[in-house]
Structures are given as structure tokens and as C-alpha cells.
Amino acid sequence: MLKNIAALGLFFAQTYLVLEGEYLFGRAENPFVLFAVSLAIPIYFFRIHLSTPQQIGQPSRLRWTGIALGMLSFLVCFWGLRRLFWDLPDPAHWSDVIPQIDALYTRFARGEFPYKTLQQFLWYPYPVYMPMHWLPLWITYALNIDVRWAGVFLMVLAGGVYGWSAWGYNNSVVKKVLVVLLPSVVVWAFLVWGRFDLGVSYETTIAAYYLVLAVGLNSKNLVITTIGIILCLLSRYTMVFWLPLFLLLLLMNAPIKKNLIVWLSILLSIVFVYIIPFYAKDPKILVNGLTYHNECAVGEWVGFGNPPFSATFVSGIYFGEYLRSIFSGDMEHRVFQARILQALLMIGLVITGLVLHKKWKHKLDIYDISLPMLYVFLLFFFMFGVLTYTYYYFPLLMISGLLCGRIMLAGKK
């Protein structure tokens, strides 16, 4: 019982701190509290699973109850999301995120090269999003509905995959129902406390992809894991820092043939989905996208208006304001220094993962190392990033719900 209360307490506390923490602790203190609570989740995960190493799972068979419940958990969010989309009918009025994604798809659908600036905004944003981020818009264009529903459909499907995984544990039905519902709690939390961020972003798609990847690791299913890696890698750059750790762990623990199949699948996906149709036609698109993102970060650190105002610092969800104060020089140089720190932390996490595997290899397999480390990589990337919006935490909170659910289901055979 204490384990369940602790897991749920950490999950709900983290979710609240991301969305409302600045009102409780203030913008100065909240990053430290959020970081401590968030880091406690993987630490607790390791502690529980080291003391109960024999994890239980039924033979791999279709678990229709779990699949249906997982999908239903996101389907019941329909009315809240519909009201949100009605309240914010034109997200382009507040953010250029969805216009960028929409432009990428519509240009591609017309046979145009999609990666070029958007002229309708005064700052001429350059689209930075990878193909699997915007290609799902074909769903909404085929149905002639709001483009934001595409990510919701993907979340429903990912919820079914998660329900299939969670329902395979030999545990009480009540606890499994609660565990299956946890990721959908994140949607409700955003509907209550983060409506604006959910309404003007397209993060539901990324959350669905990361949930699939986390399910693959959680169920120790290499096929689902590979699919999740491909989806995440071809939609956003973030998980590229975690990938070397998983690659090394797989090389050390799986047959060469299995490694070749996995990494060849990933490589071919990158070649045929990104390099051939887009990168080969304009090799500057990756650099242009990173340059534009860096300019946005510099602008945020400088601040907008008079007096200068940095919106992402107000919510107290990352250490950007502290990094700006610690480093010296002009803002461009400070952002560069912060990125160097972030890169060093990512390298340090790869080394940490390898050390933990060496220490616990007889107690935890590569999946039980890689899953919480995926979460840790995202946490450090966002907390020590140069530009972190609240909606960036949407996928992280999904994985957090899965980790806490896994803690609740942990036990001996």
C-alpha cells in the first residue's frame, strides 16, 4: 500500500509542479522542487525493482480488456479537448507551432518542398519539425477536421498499446485499471491547468510516440521498441542523446543478428523518410532549423518588450534563468555555453547508464535500465535546456505515469 501511495504521490506532485508549481513555490524555487520530485521517480523505480527483481508478466497474448481500457482512457477526453479547440479556434493567433506543422504538410501534399520559411509571420519562422511530426496530418485533412485531432487519434492508439502491456501483469484488476488510466491523467491535468499550452501546441503526437517507445521497453518487446525509436527519432531530435546508451546496451547483451535488424531498420527509416525525400534536396535544412531554434533561445534570454520579459522563465519549469545568470558574455555566447553544459550532461548520463548496467546486470536487464534512463535523459534535457516550454513536458509526464504504474505493479512471481 505504501508503495502505491508513494508512486501516485510522486506522479501527481510532478504533474502539478509542471503546470502550477510557480503559484505554490514561486518561479525561483519551483525548478529545484520540480527537479527533485521528478528525479525521485526513477530512483524509486530502481529501488523497487532491485528489491523485487523477478517481474511478473503473462505469456504474450492479446489482452482485449487492457487494449479497450487504454484506448477508452483517452477517448473520454474527447469532450474536454473539443471544448478546448472551440475556445482556441485559431492557435496561429498565439503561436507559430501549428502553422509551421500545417505548412509543412500542405506544401508536401501539393508537391512542394516543405522546408522553407513562413512568410505570414513577421519573424519568418523556419520549420524545424521532422517528417513524422507533421505527416499524420493526412488523417485530419482526409476527415476535414481540426488538425489538432491527429495527435489525439495517435494517443488513443498508443493508449491501446499501453493497455495491452499493463494488463499482462498478474495483479489485481482494480490496480491494473488504475495503472492503465495514469497516462490519460496527464491530458486531464493539461485541460484543467495547462489549457493554453495544450491548445496551441501539437505535442499530443510526440507524447503518443514516446508512450509507444516506453511501452516497448516496459514490455521488453524489441519490435515495439524499434518502432518507438523510429517514430521518436523522426519527429524530434531530443531522444538522439539516449539512443547511444540503448545501442551500446543492446550490442553488449543481444546477438549480432538482432542488433543488425534493429539498427538497419532505424537507418533505413531515416534514409527513406528524411534523407532521400528532404535532406538530399537541401542539406541545409537541418542546420537552418537548428539555427532558427538557437535564435529563438537567444531572443528568449534577451527578453521581449520594455522592460525585457522572458515568458518561459515565469513558470519556473527549468533552470534557464539561472543558467543565464551564471554564464557571462552576450546572450548568444551564454546560450552557447548552456548548450555545452547540456551536451556534457547528456554524455554523463550515457556513462551513468553504462555504469548502472555493469553494477546491476544480474538484477536488471537492459530494458529495465533503458526505460528509466529514457525518462532521465528527457528530464535533464528539458531542465537544463535553453528554451523549454510547458508543453514539452507532456511526453515526459506520460512516461512518468508509466513508470509509476510499473512501480505499483512490481512484485515477485
Secondary structure as GFF3:
##gff-version 3
##sequence-region A 1 413
A	DSSP	alpha_helix	2	24	.	.	.	ID=ss1
A	DSSP	alpha_helix	30	51	.	.	.	ID=ss2
A	DSSP	alpha_helix	64	75	.	.	.	ID=ss3
A	DSSP	alpha_helix	78	87	.	.	.	ID=ss4
A	DSSP	three_ten_helix	91	93	.	.	.	ID=ss5
A	DSSP	alpha_helix	97	109	.	.	.	ID=ss6
A	DSSP	alpha_helix	131	134	.	.	.	ID=ss7
A	DSSP	alpha_helix	137	143	.	.	.	ID=ss8
A	DSSP	alpha_helix	149	166	.	.	.	ID=ss9
A	DSSP	alpha_helix	173	193	.	.	.	ID=ss10
A	DSSP	alpha_helix	195	200	.	.	.	ID=ss11
A	DSSP	alpha_helix	203	218	.	.	.	ID=ss12
A	DSSP	alpha_helix	222	233	.	.	.	ID=ss13
A	DSSP	three_ten_helix	238	241	.	.	.	ID=ss14
A	DSSP	alpha_helix	243	253	.	.	.	ID=ss15
A	DSSP	alpha_helix	256	270	.	.	.	ID=ss16
A	DSSP	pi_helix	271	279	.	.	.	ID=ss17
A	DSSP	alpha_helix	285	302	.	.	.	ID=ss18
A	DSSP	alpha_helix	311	314	.	.	.	ID=ss19
A	DSSP	alpha_helix	320	326	.	.	.	ID=ss20
A	DSSP	alpha_helix	331	360	.	.	.	ID=ss21
A	DSSP	alpha_helix	366	383	.	.	.	ID=ss22
A	DSSP	three_ten_helix	390	392	.	.	.	ID=ss23
A	DSSP	alpha_helix	393	409	.	.	.	ID=ss24
###
